[in-house]
Amino acid sequence: MPSSLSPSAFEALRAEIERIEANGRPRKGVLPFGVDTVDRQLPGGGLVLGALHEVAGGGDGAVDGAASALFAAGVAARTRGKVLWCVTRTDLFAPALAQVGLSPDRLVYFEAGDEKSVLATFEEGLRHGGLGAVVGEVSRLSMTASRRLQLCAEETGTLAIAVRRWRRQAEAADFGQPTAANTRWRITAMPSTPLPAAGVGRARWMVELLRCKAGEPADFELEACDETGRLALPADLADRSTTAPAWARRAAG
């Protein structure tokens, strides 16, 4: 790529490549997080709709999945329409999902006996085309299975989120295997935001972007999703300077 290529020309070239790759499928939009430091790391300025995204918990969250589930719920809450959530374990806590913006009247639950059934329903939900998002909780996700989910999401423009959960910490190593997901995230609970008086402040997460198609990895310390599903940059970090993402620096070079 010529070093004289301007950022605007770079973005125009990216848009043309996406148009060619779409091959008649619905044009992909993005779902911004509304946090500048995060959105600037994502080509297009947000999570790509009509694509598969992976989320897992870090530390003990790899097993309990609480932080990763709430992160996924906050994202799904900001889409339009019903949300299909496919599980094998019946420990999903609906009131907690409602607190991050995903109200019970928008949720459709599918409880499966095994992950094969979860993946099959995940696919069918994406093929339906009338849902805002489809979430599937799985421990293993092969390249073949993830590619099928990605293609289904592309066909209808539906957001697909695979929440990776394991029964034992050691099994989390599977998260390092390659998949067709557009982005891969790891969410780790941190001490809550301190308050000037006694009490518990807003939860904080370490949000790690481990993989991003056409982008670079990054990590962010953020306040957890609020009642509208939105993350926030903690006040004590808001004034810190940030650097442009690597792909943008290369474009401007």
PAMIVO-137900 format. One line per field, with one value per atom (N, C-alpha, C): residue in one letter; atom name; x, y, z. Coordinates in steps of 0.001 Angstrom, whole numbers, plus 500000, padded with zeros to 6 digits. Layout:
resn	(a	...)
name	(CA	...)
u	(X	...)
v	(Y	...)
w	(Z	...)
END
This chain:
resn	(m	m	m	p	p	p	s	s	s	s	s	s	l	l	l	s	s	s	p	p	p	s	s	s	a	a	a	f	f	f	e	e	e	a	a	a	l	l	l	r	r	r	a	a	a	e	e	e	i	i	i	e	e	e	r	r	r	i	i	i	e	e	e	a	a	a	n	n	n	g	g	g	r	r	r	p	p	p	r	r	r	k	k	k	g	g	g	v	v	v	l	l	l	p	p	p	f	f	f	g	g	g	v	v	v	d	d	d	t	t	t	v	v	v	d	d	d	r	r	r	q	q	q	l	l	l	p	p	p	g	g	g	g	g	g	g	g	g	l	l	l	v	v	v	l	l	l	g	g	g	a	a	a	l	l	l	h	h	h	e	e	e	v	v	v	a	a	a	g	g	g	g	g	g	g	g	g	d	d	d	g	g	g	a	a	a	v	v	v	d	d	d	g	g	g	a	a	a	a	a	a	s	s	s	a	a	a	l	l	l	f	f	f	a	a	a	a	a	a	g	g	g	v	v	v	a	a	a	a	a	a	r	r	r	t	t	t	r	r	r	g	g	g	k	k	k	v	v	v	l	l	l	w	w	w	c	c	c	v	v	v	t	t	t	r	r	r	t	t	t	d	d	d	l	l	l	f	f	f	a	a	a	p	p	p	a	a	a	l	l	l	a	a	a	q	q	q	v	v	v	g	g	g	l	l	l	s	s	s	p	p	p	d	d	d	r	r	r	l	l	l	v	v	v	y	y	y	f	f	f	e	e	e	a	a	a	g	g	g	d	d	d	e	e	e	k	k	k	s	s	s	v	v	v	l	l	l	a	a	a	t	t	t	f	f	f	e	e	e	e	e	e	g	g	g	l	l	l	r	r	r	h	h	h	g	g	g	g	g	g	l	l	l	g	g	g	a	a	a	v	v	v	v	v	v	g	g	g	e	e	e	v	v	v	s	s	s	r	r	r	l	l	l	s	s	s	m	m	m	t	t	t	a	a	a	s	s	s	r	r	r	r	r	r	l	l	l	q	q	q	l	l	l	c	c	c	a	a	a	e	e	e	e	e	e	t	t	t	g	g	g	t	t	t	l	l	l	a	a	a	i	i	i	a	a	a	v	v	v	r	r	r	r	r	r	w	w	w	r	r	r	r	r	r	q	q	q	a	a	a	e	e	e	a	a	a	a	a	a	d	d	d	f	f	f	g	g	g	q	q	q	p	p	p	t	t	t	a	a	a	a	a	a	n	n	n	t	t	t	r	r	r	w	w	w	r	r	r	i	i	i	t	t	t	a	a	a	m	m	m	p	p	p	s	s	s	t	t	t	p	p	p	l	l	l	p	p	p	a	a	a	a	a	a	g	g	g	v	v	v	g	g	g	r	r	r	a	a	a	r	r	r	w	w	w	m	m	m	v	v	v	e	e	e	l	l	l	l	l	l	r	r	r	c	c	c	k	k	k	a	a	a	g	g	g	e	e	e	p	p	p	a	a	a	d	d	d	f	f	f	e	e	e	l	l	l	e	e	e	a	a	a	c	c	c	d	d	d	e	e	e	t	t	t	g	g	g	r	r	r	l	l	l	a	a	a	l	l	l	p	p	p	a	a	a	d	d	d	l	l	l	a	a	a	d	d	d	r	r	r	s	s	s	t	t	t	t	t	t	a	a	a	p	p	p	a	a	a	w	w	w	a	a	a	r	r	r	r	r	r	a	a	a	a	a	a	g	g	g)
name	(N	CA	C	N	CA	C	N	CA	C	N	CA	C	N	CA	C	N	CA	C	N	CA	C	N	CA	C	N	CA	C	N	CA	C	N	CA	C	N	CA	C	N	CA	C	N	CA	C	N	CA	C	N	CA	C	N	CA	C	N	CA	C	N	CA	C	N	CA	C	N	CA	C	N	CA	C	N	CA	C	N	CA	C	N	CA	C	N	CA	C	N	CA	C	N	CA	C	N	CA	C	N	CA	C	N	CA	C	N	CA	C	N	CA	C	N	CA	C	N	CA	C	N	CA	C	N	CA	C	N	CA	C	N	CA	C	N	CA	C	N	CA	C	N	CA	C	N	CA	C	N	CA	C	N	CA	C	N	CA	C	N	CA	C	N	CA	C	N	CA	C	N	CA	C	N	CA	C	N	CA	C	N	CA	C	N	CA	C	N	CA	C	N	CA	C	N	CA	C	N	CA	C	N	CA	C	N	CA	C	N	CA	C	N	CA	C	N	CA	C	N	CA	C	N	CA	C	N	CA	C	N	CA	C	N	CA	C	N	CA	C	N	CA	C	N	CA	C	N	CA	C	N	CA	C	N	CA	C	N	CA	C	N	CA	C	N	CA	C	N	CA	C	N	CA	C	N	CA	C	N	CA	C	N	CA	C	N	CA	C	N	CA	C	N	CA	C	N	CA	C	N	CA	C	N	CA	C	N	CA	C	N	CA	C	N	CA	C	N	CA	C	N	CA	C	N	CA	C	N	CA	C	N	CA	C	N	CA	C	N	CA	C	N	CA	C	N	CA	C	N	CA	C	N	CA	C	N	CA	C	N	CA	C	N	CA	C	N	CA	C	N	CA	C	N	CA	C	N	CA	C	N	CA	C	N	CA	C	N	CA	C	N	CA	C	N	CA	C	N	CA	C	N	CA	C	N	CA	C	N	CA	C	N	CA	C	N	CA	C	N	CA	C	N	CA	C	N	CA	C	N	CA	C	N	CA	C	N	CA	C	N	CA	C	N	CA	C	N	CA	C	N	CA	C	N	CA	C	N	CA	C	N	CA	C	N	CA	C	N	CA	C	N	CA	C	N	CA	C	N	CA	C	N	CA	C	N	CA	C	N	CA	C	N	CA	C	N	CA	C	N	CA	C	N	CA	C	N	CA	C	N	CA	C	N	CA	C	N	CA	C	N	CA	C	N	CA	C	N	CA	C	N	CA	C	N	CA	C	N	CA	C	N	CA	C	N	CA	C	N	CA	C	N	CA	C	N	CA	C	N	CA	C	N	CA	C	N	CA	C	N	CA	C	N	CA	C	N	CA	C	N	CA	C	N	CA	C	N	CA	C	N	CA	C	N	CA	C	N	CA	C	N	CA	C	N	CA	C	N	CA	C	N	CA	C	N	CA	C	N	CA	C	N	CA	C	N	CA	C	N	CA	C	N	CA	C	N	CA	C	N	CA	C	N	CA	C	N	CA	C	N	CA	C	N	CA	C	N	CA	C	N	CA	C	N	CA	C	N	CA	C	N	CA	C	N	CA	C	N	CA	C	N	CA	C	N	CA	C	N	CA	C	N	CA	C	N	CA	C	N	CA	C	N	CA	C	N	CA	C	N	CA	C	N	CA	C	N	CA	C	N	CA	C	N	CA	C	N	CA	C	N	CA	C	N	CA	C	N	CA	C	N	CA	C	N	CA	C	N	CA	C	N	CA	C	N	CA	C	N	CA	C	N	CA	C	N	CA	C	N	CA	C	N	CA	C	N	CA	C	N	CA	C	N	CA	C	N	CA	C	N	CA	C	N	CA	C	N	CA	C	N	CA	C	N	CA	C	N	CA	C	N	CA	C	N	CA	C	N	CA	C	N	CA	C	N	CA	C	N	CA	C	N	CA	C	N	CA	C	N	CA	C	N	CA	C	N	CA	C	N	CA	C	N	CA	C	N	CA	C	N	CA	C	N	CA	C	N	CA	C	N	CA	C	N	CA	C	N	CA	C	N	CA	C)
u	(500852	500000	500885	500667	501505	501419	502554	502582	501811	501536	500853	499336	498810	497371	496786	495821	495233	494222	493892	492893	491547	491113	489827	489859	490981	491113	491165	491809	491896	490506	489674	488315	487455	487658	486913	487269	488560	489003	488416	488385	487806	486321	485578	484158	483916	484782	484640	484903	485906	486193	485008	484419	483263	482081	481899	480796	480982	482219	482506	482299	482789	482653	481195	480357	478947	478218	478563	478006	476478	475840	474385	473714	474461	473863	473576	472717	472414	473678	473685	474863	475058	476283	476571	476613	475938	476063	476952	477066	477829	477000	477319	476670	477749	477803	478842	478627	479716	479612	479276	479573	479351	480476	481572	482777	483878	484330	485236	486492	487077	488322	488131	486928	486636	486292	485384	484929	486057	487049	488165	489057	488981	489769	489085	487814	487041	486869	487401	487190	485698	485282	483862	483239	483936	483448	482469	482460	481562	481581	480761	480631	479903	480442	479813	478542	477429	476186	476266	475477	475584	476903	477372	478656	478628	479558	479699	480762	480455	481389	481464	482667	482881	483179	482629	482856	483121	484109	484384	484762	484655	485051	486511	487160	488531	488562	489626	489729	488620	488009	486903	485700	485620	484506	484485	485594	485605	484647	484388	483489	482085	481985	480639	480001	480814	480290	479461	479465	478588	478935	480199	480584	480423	480820	480702	479244	478362	476940	476339	476726	476207	476733	477989	478536	477727	477486	476699	475283	474684	473324	473257	474280	474306	474393	475184	475269	473921	473353	472076	470960	471022	469990	469923	471021	471064	470730	470312	469782	468268	467637	466182	465558	464464	463761	464045	463440	463608	465037	465433	466758	466585	467133	467110	468378	468214	469360	469323	470350	470392	471375	470926	471758	471621	472594	472472	472356	472870	472795	471718	470901	469758	470097	471223	471628	471621	470961	470861	469892	470335	469548	468892	467603	466891	466913	466734	466779	468109	469219	470518	470591	470019	469996	469156	468060	467200	467935	468826	469571	470561	470924	471818	471041	469721	468919	468177	468401	467739	466516	465375	464160	463596	462885	462346	461405	460679	459726	460407	461707	462445	463166	463220	464012	463195	463792	463251	464336	464025	465012	464851	465987	465976	466922	466372	467176	467392	468646	468985	469662	469619	470256	471740	472199	473619	473995	475305	475772	475489	475363	475006	473652	472707	471386	471448	472332	472507	472983	473990	474536	473510	472708	471679	470627	470210	469208	469804	471063	471795	471718	472017	471957	470562	469560	468190	467718	468113	467749	468346	469586	470223	469579	469197	468554	467174	466538	465185	465142	466107	466212	465360	464518	463648	464028	465210	465667	466717	466765	467788	469158	469204	470464	470168	471156	471078	472328	472125	473225	473238	474400	474529	475658	475388	476424	477019	478309	478980	480372	480880	482252	483226	482837	483685	483042	483898	483418	484473	484218	485185	485157	486179	486210	485013	484674	483536	482235	481987	480751	480692	481805	481817	481629	482171	481996	480536	479853	478428	477632	477954	477264	477551	478800	479173	478413	478316	477604	476113	475521	474105	473867	474763	474640	474771	475703	475895	474658	474002	472838	471685	471493	470333	470688	471961	472352	472114	471866	471596	472905	472926	474101	474157	475304	475502	476573	476258	477210	477360	478571	478871	479516	478819	479354	480030	481337	482112	482167	481731	481744	482307	483010	483607	483251	483266	482961	484202	485381	486639	487562	488323	489213	490169	490668	491652	491094	489771	489158	489157	489402	489375	490469	491447	492504	491943	490757	490131	489822	489741	489446	490551	491719	492832	492798	491906	491820	491167	491596	491031	489579	488802	487412	487179	485976	485631	485010	485035	484411	485071	484255	484757	485566	485093	485842	485811	486785	486858	487188	486359	486477	486647	487361	487447	487118	486183	485679	486023	486737	487149	486635	485982	485465	486608	486456	487437	486751	487504	486871	485989	484842	483882	484417	483765	484142	483998	485041	484960	483962	483307	482333	482886	482413	482878	482334	481322	480734	480659	480249	480138	479116	479439	478537	479318	478584	479194	478936	479994	479866	479572	479535	479250	480345	479936	480893	481851	483081	484075	484542	484884	485402	486713	487582	488690	488173	488027	487482	488641	488943	490061	489535	489948	489667	490842	490650	491746	491967	490905	491017	489996	490393	489483	489862	488938	489197	489507	490626	491096	491425	491638	491993	493065	493311	494371	493807	494443	494014	494175	493387	493465	492797	492999	492281	491853	490754	490140	489639	489840	489216	487956	486793	485524	484546	483594	482473	481481	480898	480014	478757	478033	476830	475815	475214	474159	472796	471728	470375	469994	470836	470593	471535	472364	473307	474611	474866	476053	477177	478387	479595	479971	480919	481381	482837	483530	484919	484907	485550	485562	486076	485496	485862	487345	487938	489353	490273	489722	490525	490192	489103	488593	489561	490421	491325	492656	492851	494104	494129	495279	495414	495393	494885	494840	495514	495982	496626	495694	495916	495092	495373	494342	494570	495629	496304	497434	497029	495798	495417	495248	494798	494654	496011	496948	498293	498977	498769	499375	498778	497463	496797	497294	497580	498008	499500	500237	501689	502115)
v	(498804	500000	501243	502224	503411	504189	504721	505464	506768	507274	508545	508418	507206	506993	507706	508604	509390	508553	508953	508216	508109	509201	509159	508168	508133	507173	505752	505591	504275	503771	504646	504254	503974	504742	504500	503143	502809	501506	500387	500568	499569	499349	500453	500352	499606	499849	499173	497674	497316	495896	495227	495907	495343	495169	496132	496034	494821	494590	493447	492139	492106	490887	490586	491610	491397	490621	490882	490128	490054	491196	491234	491041	490682	490510	491882	491929	493214	493947	495258	496048	496015	495809	495738	497137	497280	498491	498199	499152	498927	499382	498824	499195	499811	501138	501777	501508	501485	501370	502717	503799	505120	505561	504800	505154	505365	506586	506934	506080	505826	505061	503630	503100	501754	501798	502687	502747	503090	503872	504228	503030	501989	500785	499834	500086	499194	499821	499206	499732	499881	501087	501351	502030	502024	502742	501991	500668	499896	498423	497645	496224	496044	495221	494986	494170	494671	493911	492898	491847	490815	490094	489868	489210	488495	487555	486812	487460	487576	488115	487139	486943	486027	486804	486307	486929	485824	486030	485089	485860	485192	485809	485524	486435	486215	485777	485129	484676	483697	483869	482997	483152	484271	484503	483566	482858	481870	480735	480509	479440	479973	481037	481508	482327	482981	483679	484907	485421	486537	487812	488232	489481	489390	488259	488116	488100	487461	487438	488835	489622	490979	491878	491675	492420	492101	490816	490405	490954	490916	491429	492926	493659	495096	495416	494631	494814	494485	493326	492901	493890	494503	495452	496657	496986	498169	497866	496616	496288	496459	496284	496399	495030	494783	493521	492533	491360	490302	489764	489188	488583	487117	486222	484790	484434	483782	483411	481898	481197	479731	479246	478346	477896	476391	475820	474451	474467	475513	475640	476653	476322	477173	478138	478829	479766	481218	481491	482855	483625	484757	485515	486704	486561	487571	488967	489122	490476	491189	490426	491046	491528	490756	491189	492457	492525	493714	494946	494769	495906	496477	495713	496243	496516	496671	497139	496091	494798	493751	493260	493871	493584	492208	491566	490220	490105	491187	491098	491052	491265	491168	489833	489051	487828	486594	485759	484431	483434	482536	481575	480232	479618	478240	477438	476478	475629	474289	473972	472757	471745	470485	469435	469304	469850	469770	470921	471096	472229	472067	470841	470624	471251	471092	471689	473210	473714	475161	475739	475131	475629	475556	474474	474331	475428	475707	476751	478133	478299	479537	479857	478871	479047	479415	478668	478909	480302	480731	482072	483146	482945	483907	483891	482708	482604	483263	483332	483893	485311	486116	487465	488502	488091	489056	489364	488937	489140	490243	490899	491928	491323	490222	489532	488101	487236	485856	485597	485077	484775	483278	482663	481242	481006	480251	479924	478558	478539	477300	477259	476054	475917	475766	474980	474765	475397	475973	476580	476356	475394	475050	476076	476040	476933	476672	475410	475071	475625	475399	475880	477405	478048	479510	480097	479422	479899	479819	478757	478622	479750	480046	481134	482477	482690	483934	484115	483066	483145	483410	482761	482994	484444	484980	486363	487320	487031	487879	487896	486758	486652	487544	487696	488443	489757	489980	491201	491166	489966	489818	489739	490369	490316	488965	488308	487004	487127	486637	486696	485301	484771	483485	483763	483411	483555	482240	482282	481073	480823	479623	479249	477841	477631	476317	475871	474576	474027	473990	474021	474037	475080	475745	476816	476341	475111	474596	474527	474363	474237	475555	476653	477969	478136	477239	477302	477173	476575	476429	477780	478838	480169	480697	480087	480516	479953	478988	478393	479358	479353	480291	479984	481027	480917	481981	481995	482966	484230	484396	485559	486859	487902	489216	489866	489705	490189	489126	489213	488309	489153	489012	489833	488967	489499	488859	489905	489555	490496	489986	490801	490418	491435	490943	491841	492472	493754	494513	495143	495684	496401	497528	497716	498709	500131	501054	502464	502965	503573	504044	505187	505207	506248	507147	508393	509286	508906	508026	507568	506049	505466	504006	503499	502401	501824	501173	500582	499908	500727	501105	501900	501051	501700	501013	499990	498820	497753	498193	497657	497931	496620	496704	495546	495902	494910	494992	494369	495175	494729	494587	493357	493090	492719	493460	493132	492286	490978	490062	489906	490051	489909	490816	491447	492305	492231	491790	491705	493097	493228	494495	495524	495071	495979	495381	496009	495587	495299	494393	494135	495385	495432	496560	496131	496912	496641	497950	497891	499089	498794	499720	499632	500491	499857	500545	500267	501177	500916	500023	499074	498073	498704	497918	498402	498982	500096	500690	500174	500833	500364	500499	501168	501260	500368	499592	498695	499348	500556	501295	501227	501056	501125	502592	502834	504203	504179	505251	505422	506012	505370	505914	507345	508149	509567	509761	508879	509058	508669	508089	507727	508569	509333	510030	511044	511625	512672	512134	510800	510245	510299	510586	510653	509256	509146	507870	508024	506939	506959	506403	506801	506295	504811	504025	502614	502393	501255	500987	501048	500521	500522	501934	502868	504252	504921	504579	505169	504723	503430	502947	503653	503915	504586	506001	506655	508044	508190	507060	507119	507338)
w	(500000	500000	500000	499090	499038	500340	500789	502043	501942	500707	500530	500595	500800	500843	502053	501812	502896	503678	504917	505701	504999	504316	503624	502462	501741	500645	501176	502321	502957	503323	503917	504290	503064	501993	500759	500168	500216	499726	500575	501903	502803	502483	502250	501947	500632	499653	498361	498497	499300	499534	500220	501217	501914	500966	500034	499074	498173	497721	496856	497613	498867	499675	499992	500128	500459	499377	498104	496985	497032	497225	497195	498539	499594	500910	501513	502553	503176	503608	503391	503761	505272	505690	507119	507722	508841	509621	510819	511719	512940	514132	515276	516534	517426	517506	518320	519801	520559	522009	522641	521917	522485	523400	523423	524176	523144	523010	521919	521887	523056	523079	522584	522732	522235	520752	520386	518993	518032	518484	517619	517304	518142	517885	516902	516617	515759	514386	513327	511980	511708	511313	511124	512315	513459	514622	515494	515436	516288	515922	516622	516309	514990	514126	512828	513026	512488	512467	511323	511410	510382	510474	511719	511945	513284	513441	514679	515561	516850	517829	519004	519537	520656	521928	523046	524344	525358	526213	527297	528544	529675	530928	531222	531925	532349	533800	534223	535603	535942	537125	537524	536596	535896	534987	533800	533561	532487	532795	534082	534504	534772	535603	535946	534827	534005	532831	533123	534363	534706	533935	533999	533339	531831	531246	529788	529356	530145	529812	529882	530898	531020	529901	529510	528369	527113	526863	525688	525757	526952	527105	526842	527303	527049	525570	524842	523388	522735	523097	522508	522826	524010	524416	523491	522852	521992	520534	520269	518947	518975	517836	517760	517554	518236	518054	519172	519039	520025	519999	521133	521267	521661	520862	521159	521919	523089	523920	524115	523619	523632	524694	525574	526685	526901	527590	528095	529619	530253	531702	532073	533035	533383	534518	534402	535453	534984	533862	533363	534258	534805	535778	535082	534773	533989	534619	535947	536524	536271	536259	535988	534541	533616	532218	532064	532806	532742	533239	534228	534766	533765	532737	531696	530406	530542	529419	528623	528899	528122	528894	528621	529374	529030	529986	529774	528580	528256	527146	525773	525749	524481	524336	525406	525408	525058	524226	523938	524331	525269	525751	525048	524745	524259	525138	525875	526746	526064	525778	525030	525950	525530	526303	526034	524904	524562	523647	523460	522663	521171	520708	519312	519017	519959	519785	519888	520775	520885	519558	518949	517691	516571	516539	515504	515640	516872	517102	516864	517225	516957	515456	514641	513182	512712	513186	512747	513149	514346	514780	513884	513473	512576	511198	510726	509411	509387	510543	510618	510070	510466	509921	510612	511570	512227	513656	514065	515435	515506	516650	516828	517026	517771	518036	518447	518253	518728	519548	520761	521667	521930	521846	522139	523113	524186	525168	524833	524524	524145	524763	524982	525468	524301	523317	522143	520916	520077	518838	517767	516906	515867	514748	513910	512757	511846	511646	510782	511342	512638	513248	513239	513550	513580	512186	511178	509809	509376	509789	509473	510133	511389	512088	511425	511039	510380	509069	508282	507004	507208	508218	508513	508932	509760	510194	509015	508121	506944	506056	505924	505034	505468	506780	507278	507958	508239	508926	510424	510984	512411	513202	514358	515228	515931	515871	516506	517584	518788	519898	520490	520461	521091	522438	523511	524860	525223	525364	525637	527143	527561	528973	529126	530226	530482	531885	532085	533414	534305	533705	534447	533841	534685	534243	533154	533274	532317	530902	530782	529461	528692	529397	528754	527706	527697	526689	525279	525157	523842	523206	524052	523546	522644	522723	521880	520478	520231	518897	517911	516649	515670	515330	515116	514653	513591	513039	512005	512579	513895	514525	514075	513955	513554	514674	515906	517065	518155	519051	520202	521424	522487	523679	524928	525915	527223	528285	529172	530168	531558	532326	533667	534679	535731	536772	537545	537871	538646	539851	540811	541923	541405	542029	541563	541720	541040	541112	542548	543114	544506	544664	545817	546132	547233	547327	548387	549766	549791	551046	551018	552128	552196	551179	550541	549548	548431	547497	546357	545106	544429	543225	541999	540856	539599	539304	538884	538581	537479	537557	536520	535901	534634	533920	533222	533112	532172	530884	529865	528575	527601	527223	526314	524927	523942	522552	522071	522061	521752	520263	519501	518044	517393	516305	515549	514075	513263	511833	511287	510614	510037	511121	512354	513435	514313	515432	516339	517726	518487	519864	520725	521805	522739	524037	525087	526330	526959	527702	528265	529675	530583	531901	531841	531985	531770	532897	533059	533943	533210	533934	533334	532752	531969	531288	532272	531883	532699	532257	532684	532391	530922	530129	528683	527895	528596	527927	527538	528036	527611	528644	528129	528946	529143	530037	530250	530660	530299	530726	532134	533104	534468	534493	535362	535431	535698	536526	536846	535700	534643	533481	532255	532337	531158	530582	531406	530933	530428	530507	530012	528491	527937	526486	525910	524679	523971	522623	522098	520791	519745	518508	517414	517213	516768	516528	515456	515519	514621	513160	512843	511421	510891	511763	511322	511178	512093	511980	510700	510327	509079	507878	507937	506807	506624	507762	507694	507402	507527	507338	505906)
END
